[in-house]
Amino acid sequence: MDPVNYYKGYGKVNHLEEQSLHHKNPKKSLITVAISAILLLTLLVGAMIGALIHESNTESSEIQSRSITSAESIRIICNVTKYFDSCFSSISSINSCSRPDPELIFKLSLQVATNELSKRSSFPKSLISRSNEPRSVSALQDCQILLDQSLSQLCRSISSMEVRHGEKIMTESKVNDMKTWISAAMTDQETCLDGLEEMQSAFKDEMKTAMEKSRELMSNSLAIIANMEMILNKVGMRTP
């Protein structure tokens, strides 16, 4: 082989290799840039997701902290009633639980209503002893029976909430029963007053005043049980 041609050929090969390398380098640079861009984008997306998760967790913690106090739970519950002040003050006065448990708070509302009615249940007898009018005495005797029935309905509602371990306090059928019993207890009191009015008894206003607080407290209990599902959702104890 001609040495000159040999070296020329060798030089040509080197020139082609240089050209090949020259063409390959830009491709590698583009790939490197693309990979870097993808990594940067991944980091940015990760940072954004992390920030959103942190914000969400913070909001959840704030909501939870706002709903963990028993006092706030009582406020939420009493907001559904017609007589907020009597609801909040009466339940708060006997509440010893630090947990925001709407079912327990409802039970307390029944207890305060029952306690108040129990104090007034013998009131018709005291009025009978002061009356000389037969029609009025007859109406007051009916009131005595009706108030005893009213008290029995409230006690029945409280007893229905006593369950064994693992049993649900609030089933649909039990909620419906308690709404019926509380409504019946309120109707008994209204029937008492209607009877006194019909007999034109001079004791009607006294009886109405004596029963006013218990009527408010029963109205509160009925409003709470009627809105229990919404209350549980609002305090975060049940998913809507």
ROMARGU-483892 format. One record per residue: chain; residue in three letters; z negated, x negated, y negated of N, C-alpha, C in turn; residue number from 1. Coordinates in nm, 2 decimals. Layout:
BEGIN
A, ALA, Z, X, Y, Z, X, Y, Z, X, Y, NUM
...
This chain:
BEGIN
A, MET, 0.00, -0.09, 0.12, 0.00, 0.00, 0.00, 0.00, -0.09, -0.12, 1
A, ASP, 0.07, -0.04, -0.22, 0.08, -0.12, -0.35, -0.05, -0.11, -0.42, 2
A, PRO, -0.11, -0.23, -0.44, -0.24, -0.23, -0.51, -0.25, -0.16, -0.64, 3
A, VAL, -0.14, -0.17, -0.71, -0.13, -0.11, -0.85, -0.14, 0.04, -0.83, 4
A, ASN, -0.05, 0.09, -0.74, -0.05, 0.24, -0.71, -0.19, 0.28, -0.66, 5
A, TYR, -0.25, 0.19, -0.58, -0.38, 0.23, -0.52, -0.48, 0.25, -0.63, 6
A, TYR, -0.49, 0.16, -0.72, -0.59, 0.17, -0.83, -0.55, 0.28, -0.93, 7
A, LYS, -0.42, 0.30, -0.94, -0.38, 0.42, -1.03, -0.42, 0.55, -0.96, 8
A, GLY, -0.40, 0.55, -0.83, -0.44, 0.67, -0.76, -0.59, 0.69, -0.77, 9
A, TYR, -0.66, 0.59, -0.76, -0.81, 0.59, -0.76, -0.85, 0.64, -0.90, 10
A, GLY, -0.79, 0.59, -1.00, -0.82, 0.63, -1.14, -0.79, 0.78, -1.16, 11
A, LYS, -0.68, 0.83, -1.10, -0.64, 0.97, -1.11, -0.75, 1.06, -1.04, 12
A, VAL, -0.80, 1.01, -0.93, -0.90, 1.09, -0.86, -1.03, 1.10, -0.95, 13
A, ASN, -1.07, 0.99, -1.01, -1.18, 0.99, -1.10, -1.16, 1.08, -1.22, 14
A, HIS, -1.04, 1.08, -1.27, -1.01, 1.17, -1.38, -1.02, 1.31, -1.34, 15
A, LEU, -0.98, 1.35, -1.22, -0.98, 1.49, -1.17, -1.13, 1.53, -1.15, 16
A, GLU, -1.21, 1.43, -1.10, -1.35, 1.46, -1.08, -1.42, 1.49, -1.21, 17
A, GLU, -1.39, 1.41, -1.31, -1.45, 1.43, -1.44, -1.41, 1.57, -1.50, 18
A, GLN, -1.28, 1.60, -1.48, -1.24, 1.74, -1.52, -1.31, 1.85, -1.45, 19
A, SER, -1.33, 1.83, -1.32, -1.40, 1.93, -1.24, -1.54, 1.94, -1.29, 20
A, LEU, -1.61, 1.83, -1.31, -1.75, 1.83, -1.36, -1.75, 1.90, -1.50, 21
A, HIS, -1.65, 1.87, -1.58, -1.65, 1.92, -1.71, -1.64, 2.07, -1.71, 22
A, HIS, -1.56, 2.13, -1.61, -1.54, 2.27, -1.60, -1.67, 2.34, -1.53, 23
A, LYS, -1.74, 2.27, -1.45, -1.86, 2.33, -1.38, -1.98, 2.33, -1.47, 24
A, ASN, -2.00, 2.24, -1.56, -2.12, 2.24, -1.64, -2.14, 2.36, -1.73, 25
A, PRO, -2.04, 2.42, -1.79, -2.06, 2.54, -1.87, -2.11, 2.65, -1.78, 26
A, LYS, -2.06, 2.67, -1.66, -2.10, 2.77, -1.57, -2.25, 2.76, -1.54, 27
A, LYS, -2.29, 2.64, -1.51, -2.43, 2.62, -1.48, -2.52, 2.65, -1.60, 28
A, SER, -2.47, 2.62, -1.72, -2.54, 2.65, -1.84, -2.55, 2.80, -1.87, 29
A, LEU, -2.44, 2.87, -1.84, -2.45, 3.02, -1.86, -2.55, 3.08, -1.76, 30
A, ILE, -2.55, 3.03, -1.63, -2.64, 3.08, -1.53, -2.78, 3.06, -1.57, 31
A, THR, -2.81, 2.94, -1.62, -2.94, 2.90, -1.67, -2.99, 2.99, -1.78, 32
A, VAL, -2.90, 3.02, -1.88, -2.93, 3.10, -1.99, -2.96, 3.24, -1.94, 33
A, ALA, -2.88, 3.29, -1.85, -2.89, 3.43, -1.80, -3.03, 3.44, -1.73, 34
A, ILE, -3.06, 3.35, -1.64, -3.19, 3.35, -1.57, -3.30, 3.35, -1.67, 35
A, SER, -3.29, 3.26, -1.77, -3.40, 3.26, -1.87, -3.42, 3.39, -1.95, 36
A, ALA, -3.30, 3.45, -1.98, -3.31, 3.58, -2.05, -3.37, 3.69, -1.96, 37
A, ILE, -3.34, 3.68, -1.83, -3.40, 3.78, -1.74, -3.55, 3.76, -1.73, 38
A, LEU, -3.59, 3.64, -1.72, -3.73, 3.61, -1.71, -3.81, 3.65, -1.83, 39
A, LEU, -3.74, 3.62, -1.95, -3.81, 3.66, -2.08, -3.82, 3.81, -2.09, 40
A, LEU, -3.71, 3.88, -2.05, -3.71, 4.03, -2.05, -3.82, 4.09, -1.96, 41
A, THR, -3.83, 4.02, -1.84, -3.93, 4.07, -1.74, -4.07, 4.05, -1.80, 42
A, LEU, -4.09, 3.94, -1.87, -4.23, 3.92, -1.93, -4.26, 4.02, -2.04, 43
A, LEU, -4.15, 4.05, -2.12, -4.17, 4.15, -2.23, -4.20, 4.28, -2.17, 44
A, VAL, -4.12, 4.33, -2.07, -4.15, 4.46, -2.01, -4.29, 4.46, -1.95, 45
A, GLY, -4.33, 4.36, -1.88, -4.46, 4.35, -1.82, -4.57, 4.36, -1.92, 46
A, ALA, -4.55, 4.29, -2.03, -4.65, 4.30, -2.14, -4.66, 4.44, -2.20, 47
A, MET, -4.54, 4.51, -2.21, -4.54, 4.65, -2.27, -4.61, 4.74, -2.17, 48
A, ILE, -4.58, 4.73, -2.04, -4.65, 4.81, -1.94, -4.80, 4.79, -1.94, 49
A, GLY, -4.84, 4.66, -1.95, -4.98, 4.63, -1.95, -5.05, 4.69, -2.07, 50
A, ALA, -4.98, 4.69, -2.18, -5.04, 4.75, -2.30, -5.06, 4.90, -2.29, 51
A, LEU, -4.96, 4.96, -2.23, -4.96, 5.11, -2.21, -5.07, 5.14, -2.11, 52
A, ILE, -5.09, 5.07, -2.01, -5.19, 5.10, -1.91, -5.33, 5.08, -1.97, 53
A, HIS, -5.34, 4.97, -2.05, -5.47, 4.95, -2.12, -5.50, 5.06, -2.21, 54
A, GLU, -5.40, 5.11, -2.29, -5.42, 5.22, -2.38, -5.46, 5.35, -2.31, 55
A, SER, -5.39, 5.37, -2.20, -5.42, 5.49, -2.12, -5.56, 5.49, -2.06, 56
A, ASN, -5.60, 5.37, -2.01, -5.73, 5.36, -1.96, -5.84, 5.37, -2.06, 57
A, THR, -5.81, 5.32, -2.18, -5.90, 5.34, -2.29, -5.92, 5.48, -2.33, 58
A, GLU, -5.81, 5.55, -2.34, -5.81, 5.69, -2.38, -5.89, 5.77, -2.27, 59
A, SER, -5.86, 5.74, -2.14, -5.94, 5.81, -2.04, -6.09, 5.78, -2.04, 60
A, SER, -6.12, 5.66, -2.07, -6.26, 5.62, -2.09, -6.33, 5.70, -2.20, 61
A, GLU, -6.25, 5.71, -2.31, -6.30, 5.78, -2.43, -6.32, 5.93, -2.40, 62
A, ILE, -6.23, 5.99, -2.33, -6.24, 6.13, -2.29, -6.36, 6.15, -2.20, 63
A, GLN, -6.37, 6.06, -2.10, -6.48, 6.07, -2.01, -6.61, 6.05, -2.08, 64
A, SER, -6.62, 5.96, -2.17, -6.75, 5.94, -2.24, -6.78, 6.06, -2.33, 65
A, ARG, -6.68, 6.13, -2.38, -6.70, 6.25, -2.46, -6.75, 6.36, -2.37, 66
A, SER, -6.72, 6.36, -2.24, -6.75, 6.48, -2.16, -6.86, 6.46, -2.06, 67
A, ILE, -6.92, 6.34, -2.07, -7.03, 6.31, -1.97, -7.16, 6.37, -2.01, 68
A, THR, -7.18, 6.40, -2.14, -7.31, 6.45, -2.18, -7.33, 6.59, -2.15, 69
A, SER, -7.45, 6.63, -2.10, -7.48, 6.76, -2.07, -7.48, 6.85, -2.19, 70
A, ALA, -7.52, 6.80, -2.31, -7.52, 6.88, -2.43, -7.38, 6.92, -2.47, 71
A, GLU, -7.29, 6.83, -2.46, -7.15, 6.86, -2.50, -7.09, 6.96, -2.40, 72
A, SER, -7.13, 6.95, -2.27, -7.08, 7.04, -2.17, -7.13, 7.18, -2.21, 73
A, ILE, -7.26, 7.19, -2.25, -7.32, 7.32, -2.28, -7.24, 7.38, -2.40, 74
A, ARG, -7.21, 7.30, -2.50, -7.13, 7.35, -2.62, -7.00, 7.40, -2.58, 75
A, ILE, -6.93, 7.33, -2.49, -6.80, 7.37, -2.44, -6.81, 7.51, -2.37, 76
A, ILE, -6.91, 7.52, -2.29, -6.93, 7.64, -2.21, -6.97, 7.76, -2.31, 77
A, CYS, -7.06, 7.74, -2.40, -7.11, 7.84, -2.49, -7.00, 7.89, -2.59, 78
A, ASN, -6.90, 7.80, -2.61, -6.79, 7.84, -2.70, -6.71, 7.96, -2.65, 79
A, VAL, -6.72, 7.99, -2.52, -6.64, 8.11, -2.47, -6.72, 8.24, -2.48, 80
A, THR, -6.85, 8.23, -2.53, -6.93, 8.34, -2.54, -6.93, 8.41, -2.67, 81
A, LYS, -6.98, 8.53, -2.68, -6.98, 8.60, -2.81, -7.10, 8.56, -2.89, 82
A, TYR, -7.21, 8.51, -2.82, -7.33, 8.48, -2.89, -7.36, 8.33, -2.87, 83
A, PHE, -7.29, 8.24, -2.94, -7.30, 8.10, -2.92, -7.44, 8.05, -2.94, 84
A, ASP, -7.50, 8.09, -3.05, -7.63, 8.03, -3.08, -7.74, 8.06, -2.97, 85
A, SER, -7.74, 8.19, -2.93, -7.84, 8.22, -2.83, -7.81, 8.16, -2.69, 86
A, CYS, -7.68, 8.14, -2.67, -7.64, 8.07, -2.55, -7.68, 7.93, -2.55, 87
A, PHE, -7.65, 7.85, -2.65, -7.68, 7.71, -2.66, -7.83, 7.68, -2.66, 88
A, SER, -7.90, 7.75, -2.74, -8.04, 7.73, -2.76, -8.12, 7.76, -2.63, 89
A, SER, -8.09, 7.88, -2.57, -8.16, 7.92, -2.45, -8.14, 7.83, -2.33, 90
A, ILE, -8.01, 7.79, -2.31, -7.98, 7.70, -2.20, -8.04, 7.56, -2.22, 91
A, SER, -8.02, 7.51, -2.34, -8.07, 7.37, -2.37, -8.22, 7.36, -2.35, 92
A, SER, -8.29, 7.47, -2.38, -8.44, 7.47, -2.37, -8.49, 7.45, -2.23, 93
A, ILE, -8.41, 7.48, -2.13, -8.46, 7.47, -1.99, -8.37, 7.37, -1.91, 94
A, ASN, -8.27, 7.32, -1.97, -8.18, 7.22, -1.90, -8.24, 7.09, -1.89, 95
A, SER, -8.25, 7.04, -1.76, -8.31, 6.91, -1.74, -8.21, 6.82, -1.67, 96
A, CYS, -8.09, 6.86, -1.65, -7.99, 6.78, -1.58, -7.90, 6.71, -1.68, 97
A, SER, -7.88, 6.58, -1.66, -7.80, 6.49, -1.75, -7.65, 6.50, -1.71, 98
A, ARG, -7.62, 6.56, -1.60, -7.48, 6.57, -1.56, -7.41, 6.69, -1.62, 99
A, PRO, -7.28, 6.68, -1.66, -7.21, 6.80, -1.72, -7.16, 6.89, -1.61, 100
A, ASP, -7.25, 6.97, -1.56, -7.21, 7.06, -1.44, -7.20, 7.20, -1.49, 101
A, PRO, -7.08, 7.26, -1.51, -7.07, 7.39, -1.56, -7.13, 7.50, -1.47, 102
A, GLU, -7.12, 7.47, -1.34, -7.17, 7.57, -1.24, -7.33, 7.58, -1.25, 103
A, LEU, -7.39, 7.46, -1.27, -7.53, 7.46, -1.29, -7.57, 7.52, -1.42, 104
A, ILE, -7.50, 7.50, -1.52, -7.52, 7.55, -1.66, -7.51, 7.71, -1.65, 105
A, PHE, -7.41, 7.76, -1.58, -7.40, 7.90, -1.56, -7.52, 7.96, -1.49, 106
A, LYS, -7.57, 7.89, -1.39, -7.69, 7.94, -1.32, -7.81, 7.94, -1.42, 107
A, LEU, -7.82, 7.84, -1.51, -7.92, 7.84, -1.61, -7.91, 7.96, -1.70, 108
A, SER, -7.79, 8.00, -1.73, -7.77, 8.11, -1.82, -7.81, 8.24, -1.75, 109
A, LEU, -7.80, 8.25, -1.62, -7.85, 8.36, -1.55, -8.00, 8.36, -1.55, 110
A, GLN, -8.06, 8.25, -1.53, -8.20, 8.24, -1.53, -8.27, 8.28, -1.66, 111
A, VAL, -8.21, 8.24, -1.77, -8.27, 8.27, -1.90, -8.25, 8.42, -1.92, 112
A, ALA, -8.14, 8.48, -1.88, -8.12, 8.63, -1.89, -8.22, 8.70, -1.80, 113
A, THR, -8.24, 8.65, -1.68, -8.33, 8.72, -1.59, -8.48, 8.71, -1.64, 114
A, ASN, -8.51, 8.59, -1.69, -8.65, 8.57, -1.75, -8.67, 8.67, -1.86, 115
A, GLU, -8.58, 8.68, -1.95, -8.59, 8.77, -2.07, -8.60, 8.91, -2.03, 116
A, LEU, -8.51, 8.96, -1.93, -8.52, 9.09, -1.89, -8.65, 9.12, -1.81, 117
A, SER, -8.70, 9.03, -1.74, -8.82, 9.04, -1.66, -8.94, 9.07, -1.76, 118
A, LYS, -8.94, 9.01, -1.87, -9.05, 9.03, -1.97, -9.04, 9.17, -2.03, 119
A, ARG, -8.92, 9.23, -2.03, -8.90, 9.36, -2.10, -8.89, 9.47, -1.99, 120
A, SER, -8.90, 9.44, -1.87, -8.87, 9.54, -1.76, -8.98, 9.65, -1.76, 121
A, SER, -9.10, 9.62, -1.80, -9.21, 9.72, -1.80, -9.22, 9.79, -1.94, 122
A, PHE, -9.13, 9.76, -2.03, -9.15, 9.82, -2.16, -9.14, 9.97, -2.16, 123
A, PRO, -9.05, 10.03, -2.08, -9.05, 10.18, -2.08, -9.18, 10.24, -2.05, 124
A, LYS, -9.26, 10.18, -1.96, -9.39, 10.23, -1.92, -9.48, 10.23, -2.04, 125
A, SER, -9.48, 10.13, -2.12, -9.56, 10.12, -2.24, -9.53, 10.23, -2.34, 126
A, LEU, -9.40, 10.27, -2.34, -9.36, 10.37, -2.43, -9.39, 10.51, -2.38, 127
A, ILE, -9.39, 10.52, -2.25, -9.43, 10.65, -2.19, -9.57, 10.69, -2.22, 128
A, SER, -9.66, 10.58, -2.22, -9.80, 10.61, -2.25, -9.82, 10.66, -2.39, 129
A, ARG, -9.72, 10.64, -2.48, -9.74, 10.68, -2.62, -9.66, 10.81, -2.65, 130
A, SER, -9.60, 10.86, -2.55, -9.51, 10.98, -2.57, -9.58, 11.11, -2.52, 131
A, ASN, -9.57, 11.22, -2.60, -9.61, 11.35, -2.55, -9.50, 11.44, -2.54, 132
A, GLU, -9.37, 11.39, -2.55, -9.26, 11.48, -2.55, -9.19, 11.47, -2.41, 133
A, PRO, -9.19, 11.57, -2.33, -9.14, 11.57, -2.19, -8.99, 11.51, -2.18, 134
A, ARG, -8.91, 11.55, -2.27, -8.77, 11.50, -2.26, -8.76, 11.35, -2.28, 135
A, SER, -8.84, 11.30, -2.37, -8.84, 11.16, -2.40, -8.90, 11.08, -2.28, 136
A, VAL, -9.01, 11.14, -2.22, -9.07, 11.08, -2.11, -8.98, 11.07, -1.99, 137
A, SER, -8.90, 11.18, -1.97, -8.80, 11.18, -1.86, -8.70, 11.07, -1.88, 138
A, ALA, -8.65, 11.05, -2.01, -8.55, 10.95, -2.04, -8.61, 10.81, -2.02, 139
A, LEU, -8.73, 10.79, -2.06, -8.80, 10.66, -2.04, -8.82, 10.63, -1.89, 140
A, GLN, -8.85, 10.73, -1.81, -8.87, 10.70, -1.67, -8.73, 10.66, -1.61, 141
A, ASP, -8.62, 10.72, -1.66, -8.49, 10.68, -1.61, -8.47, 10.53, -1.65, 142
A, CYS, -8.51, 10.50, -1.78, -8.49, 10.36, -1.82, -8.56, 10.26, -1.74, 143
A, GLN, -8.68, 10.30, -1.69, -8.76, 10.21, -1.61, -8.69, 10.18, -1.48, 144
A, ILE, -8.63, 10.28, -1.42, -8.55, 10.27, -1.30, -8.43, 10.18, -1.32, 145
A, LEU, -8.36, 10.21, -1.43, -8.24, 10.14, -1.47, -8.26, 9.99, -1.50, 146
A, LEU, -8.37, 9.96, -1.57, -8.41, 9.82, -1.59, -8.44, 9.74, -1.47, 147
A, ASP, -8.51, 9.81, -1.38, -8.54, 9.75, -1.25, -8.41, 9.72, -1.17, 148
A, GLN, -8.32, 9.81, -1.18, -8.19, 9.79, -1.11, -8.11, 9.67, -1.18, 149
A, SER, -8.12, 9.67, -1.31, -8.05, 9.56, -1.38, -8.11, 9.42, -1.35, 150
A, LEU, -8.24, 9.42, -1.34, -8.31, 9.29, -1.30, -8.27, 9.25, -1.16, 151
A, SER, -8.26, 9.35, -1.07, -8.22, 9.32, -0.93, -8.08, 9.27, -0.92, 152
A, GLN, -7.99, 9.32, -1.00, -7.85, 9.27, -1.00, -7.84, 9.12, -1.05, 153
A, LEU, -7.92, 9.08, -1.15, -7.92, 8.94, -1.19, -7.99, 8.85, -1.09, 154
A, CYS, -8.09, 8.90, -1.03, -8.16, 8.82, -0.92, -8.06, 8.80, -0.80, 155
A, ARG, -7.98, 8.90, -0.78, -7.88, 8.89, -0.67, -7.78, 8.79, -0.70, 156
A, SER, -7.74, 8.78, -0.82, -7.64, 8.68, -0.87, -7.69, 8.54, -0.85, 157
A, ILE, -7.82, 8.52, -0.89, -7.88, 8.39, -0.88, -7.89, 8.35, -0.73, 158
A, SER, -7.94, 8.44, -0.65, -7.95, 8.41, -0.51, -7.82, 8.37, -0.44, 159
A, SER, -7.71, 8.43, -0.49, -7.58, 8.40, -0.42, -7.53, 8.26, -0.45, 160
A, MET, -7.60, 8.19, -0.55, -7.56, 8.05, -0.58, -7.64, 7.95, -0.50, 161
A, GLU, -7.73, 8.00, -0.42, -7.81, 7.91, -0.33, -7.73, 7.89, -0.20, 162
A, VAL, -7.68, 7.77, -0.19, -7.59, 7.74, -0.07, -7.64, 7.62, 0.01, 163
A, ARG, -7.60, 7.61, 0.13, -7.63, 7.49, 0.21, -7.55, 7.37, 0.17, 164
A, HIS, -7.59, 7.25, 0.21, -7.52, 7.13, 0.18, -7.38, 7.14, 0.23, 165
A, GLY, -7.28, 7.11, 0.14, -7.14, 7.10, 0.18, -7.07, 7.23, 0.15, 166
A, GLU, -7.15, 7.34, 0.12, -7.08, 7.47, 0.09, -7.05, 7.47, -0.06, 167
A, LYS, -6.94, 7.55, -0.09, -6.90, 7.56, -0.23, -6.99, 7.67, -0.30, 168
A, ILE, -7.03, 7.63, -0.42, -7.11, 7.73, -0.50, -7.03, 7.84, -0.55, 169
A, MET, -6.91, 7.81, -0.60, -6.82, 7.91, -0.66, -6.70, 7.93, -0.57, 170
A, THR, -6.70, 8.03, -0.49, -6.58, 8.08, -0.42, -6.52, 8.19, -0.50, 171
A, GLU, -6.40, 8.23, -0.48, -6.33, 8.33, -0.55, -6.40, 8.47, -0.53, 172
A, SER, -6.44, 8.49, -0.40, -6.51, 8.62, -0.37, -6.65, 8.63, -0.44, 173
A, LYS, -6.72, 8.51, -0.44, -6.85, 8.51, -0.50, -6.84, 8.53, -0.65, 174
A, VAL, -6.74, 8.46, -0.71, -6.72, 8.48, -0.86, -6.70, 8.63, -0.89, 175
A, ASN, -6.61, 8.69, -0.81, -6.59, 8.84, -0.84, -6.71, 8.92, -0.82, 176
A, ASP, -6.79, 8.89, -0.71, -6.92, 8.96, -0.69, -7.01, 8.95, -0.81, 177
A, MET, -7.03, 8.82, -0.86, -7.12, 8.80, -0.97, -7.07, 8.87, -1.09, 178
A, LYS, -6.94, 8.87, -1.12, -6.89, 8.95, -1.24, -6.93, 9.09, -1.22, 179
A, THR, -6.91, 9.15, -1.10, -6.95, 9.29, -1.08, -7.09, 9.32, -1.10, 180
A, TRP, -7.18, 9.23, -1.05, -7.33, 9.25, -1.06, -7.37, 9.24, -1.20, 181
A, ILE, -7.32, 9.14, -1.27, -7.37, 9.12, -1.41, -7.32, 9.24, -1.50, 182
A, SER, -7.20, 9.28, -1.47, -7.14, 9.40, -1.55, -7.23, 9.52, -1.52, 183
A, ALA, -7.27, 9.54, -1.39, -7.35, 9.65, -1.35, -7.49, 9.64, -1.42, 184
A, ALA, -7.54, 9.52, -1.43, -7.67, 9.51, -1.50, -7.66, 9.54, -1.65, 185
A, MET, -7.55, 9.51, -1.71, -7.53, 9.55, -1.85, -7.51, 9.70, -1.87, 186
A, THR, -7.44, 9.75, -1.77, -7.42, 9.90, -1.78, -7.55, 9.98, -1.76, 187
A, ASP, -7.64, 9.93, -1.67, -7.77, 9.99, -1.66, -7.84, 10.00, -1.79, 188
A, GLN, -7.84, 9.90, -1.87, -7.91, 9.90, -2.00, -7.84, 9.99, -2.09, 189
A, GLU, -7.71, 10.00, -2.09, -7.64, 10.09, -2.18, -7.67, 10.23, -2.14, 190
A, THR, -7.68, 10.26, -2.01, -7.71, 10.39, -1.96, -7.85, 10.44, -2.01, 191
A, CYS, -7.94, 10.34, -2.01, -8.07, 10.37, -2.05, -8.07, 10.42, -2.20, 192
A, LEU, -8.00, 10.34, -2.28, -8.00, 10.38, -2.43, -7.92, 10.51, -2.45, 193
A, ASP, -7.82, 10.53, -2.37, -7.74, 10.66, -2.38, -7.83, 10.78, -2.35, 194
A, GLY, -7.92, 10.76, -2.24, -8.01, 10.87, -2.20, -8.11, 10.90, -2.31, 195
A, LEU, -8.16, 10.79, -2.37, -8.26, 10.81, -2.48, -8.20, 10.89, -2.60, 196
A, GLU, -8.07, 10.85, -2.63, -8.00, 10.91, -2.74, -7.97, 11.06, -2.71, 197
A, GLU, -7.93, 11.09, -2.59, -7.90, 11.22, -2.54, -8.03, 11.31, -2.55, 198
A, MET, -8.14, 11.25, -2.52, -8.27, 11.33, -2.53, -8.33, 11.32, -2.66, 199
A, GLN, -8.26, 11.26, -2.76, -8.31, 11.25, -2.89, -8.45, 11.19, -2.90, 200
A, SER, -8.47, 11.09, -2.82, -8.60, 11.02, -2.82, -8.62, 10.94, -2.94, 201
A, ALA, -8.74, 10.94, -2.99, -8.78, 10.86, -3.10, -8.80, 10.72, -3.07, 202
A, PHE, -8.79, 10.69, -2.94, -8.81, 10.55, -2.89, -8.68, 10.47, -2.87, 203
A, LYS, -8.57, 10.54, -2.90, -8.44, 10.47, -2.87, -8.43, 10.34, -2.95, 204
A, ASP, -8.46, 10.33, -3.07, -8.45, 10.21, -3.15, -8.54, 10.10, -3.10, 205
A, GLU, -8.66, 10.14, -3.07, -8.76, 10.04, -3.01, -8.70, 9.98, -2.88, 206
A, MET, -8.65, 10.07, -2.80, -8.60, 10.02, -2.67, -8.48, 9.93, -2.69, 207
A, LYS, -8.39, 9.97, -2.79, -8.27, 9.89, -2.81, -8.31, 9.75, -2.87, 208
A, THR, -8.41, 9.75, -2.96, -8.45, 9.62, -3.01, -8.51, 9.53, -2.90, 209
A, ALA, -8.59, 9.59, -2.81, -8.66, 9.52, -2.71, -8.56, 9.46, -2.61, 210
A, MET, -8.45, 9.53, -2.59, -8.35, 9.48, -2.49, -8.24, 9.40, -2.55, 211
A, GLU, -8.24, 9.38, -2.68, -8.13, 9.32, -2.75, -8.10, 9.17, -2.70, 212
A, LYS, -8.21, 9.09, -2.69, -8.19, 8.95, -2.65, -8.14, 8.94, -2.51, 213
A, SER, -8.19, 9.03, -2.42, -8.15, 9.02, -2.28, -8.00, 9.07, -2.27, 214
A, ARG, -7.96, 9.16, -2.35, -7.82, 9.20, -2.35, -7.73, 9.09, -2.39, 215
A, GLU, -7.77, 9.02, -2.50, -7.69, 8.90, -2.54, -7.68, 8.80, -2.43, 216
A, LEU, -7.79, 8.77, -2.37, -7.79, 8.66, -2.27, -7.71, 8.70, -2.14, 217
A, MET, -7.71, 8.83, -2.11, -7.63, 8.88, -2.00, -7.48, 8.87, -2.04, 218
A, SER, -7.45, 8.91, -2.16, -7.31, 8.90, -2.21, -7.26, 8.75, -2.21, 219
A, ASN, -7.35, 8.66, -2.24, -7.31, 8.52, -2.23, -7.28, 8.48, -2.09, 220
A, SER, -7.37, 8.52, -1.99, -7.34, 8.48, -1.85, -7.21, 8.54, -1.80, 221
A, LEU, -7.18, 8.67, -1.84, -7.06, 8.73, -1.80, -6.94, 8.66, -1.85, 222
A, ALA, -6.94, 8.61, -1.98, -6.83, 8.54, -2.04, -6.81, 8.41, -1.97, 223
A, ILE, -6.92, 8.34, -1.94, -6.91, 8.21, -1.87, -6.85, 8.22, -1.74, 224
A, ILE, -6.89, 8.31, -1.65, -6.84, 8.33, -1.52, -6.69, 8.38, -1.52, 225
A, ALA, -6.66, 8.46, -1.62, -6.52, 8.51, -1.64, -6.42, 8.39, -1.68, 226
A, ASN, -6.48, 8.29, -1.74, -6.39, 8.18, -1.79, -6.42, 8.05, -1.72, 227
A, MET, -6.48, 8.06, -1.60, -6.53, 7.94, -1.53, -6.41, 7.84, -1.49, 228
A, GLU, -6.30, 7.90, -1.45, -6.19, 7.81, -1.41, -6.14, 7.73, -1.53, 229
A, MET, -6.13, 7.79, -1.65, -6.09, 7.72, -1.77, -6.19, 7.62, -1.81, 230
A, ILE, -6.32, 7.65, -1.80, -6.42, 7.56, -1.83, -6.42, 7.44, -1.75, 231
A, LEU, -6.41, 7.46, -1.61, -6.40, 7.34, -1.52, -6.28, 7.25, -1.56, 232
A, ASN, -6.17, 7.31, -1.59, -6.06, 7.23, -1.63, -6.08, 7.15, -1.76, 233
A, LYS, -6.15, 7.21, -1.85, -6.17, 7.15, -1.98, -6.27, 7.04, -1.98, 234
A, VAL, -6.37, 7.04, -1.89, -6.46, 6.93, -1.88, -6.42, 6.83, -1.78, 235
A, GLY, -6.30, 6.85, -1.72, -6.24, 6.75, -1.63, -6.29, 6.75, -1.49, 236
A, MET, -6.35, 6.87, -1.45, -6.40, 6.87, -1.31, -6.31, 6.94, -1.21, 237
A, ARG, -6.19, 6.98, -1.27, -6.09, 7.04, -1.18, -5.96, 7.02, -1.24, 238
A, THR, -5.86, 6.99, -1.16, -5.72, 6.97, -1.21, -5.65, 7.10, -1.24, 239
A, PRO, -5.60, 7.12, -1.36, -5.53, 7.25, -1.39, -5.42, 7.27, -1.30, 240
